Amino acid sequence: MSNSQLDELKNKAAELDEKVKHSAQEAKLQGEKALDDLKHTAKEAKLHAEAKLDDLKHEAKALHAEDKAALQEKADDLKAKAEAAKASAQEKFDHLKEEAGQKLDEAKLKAAELKQEASVKLDELKVHATEKFDELKKKTTETLGKFKKGDQA
């Protein structure tokens, strides 16, 4: 090979070397740009994920507060119903107690009436028994008198 060919090959190699260096630098720049874009996209995704997480936390807190309020309302409602049932039961108890007192008073009155009636009947029976006893006594005395007269005759 001749010097000129060798020089020409050297020149071409130098040109190729420069082209390869430029291509490598361009590829490096594109790689750096892609890496920066990727980093930027990752940061955006992270920021978006953090915002979503914050939103979910707020939603969870709101739902928890709503559930807690609903539960408290239910508990208050049940307490009110229990108090109403207790008051109703006390009212019924008082009413039944009053009715029982009235029935007892009525029974006492009826017992007094029956006692009075029994006393009157007993007095009547005593009078009647006394009358019958007096009649029997009189008949017995008459019958004894007849027997005595019959024995004397």
Buried (B, 14 or more C-beta within 10 A) or exposed (E): EEEEEEEEEEEEEEEEEEEEEEEEEEEEEEEEEEEEEEEEEEEEEEEEEEEEEEEEEEEEEEEEEEEEEEEEEEEEEEEEEEEEEEEEEEEEEEEEEEEEEEEEEEEEEEEEEEEEEEEEEEEEEEEEEEEEEEEEEEEEEEEEEEEEEEEEE
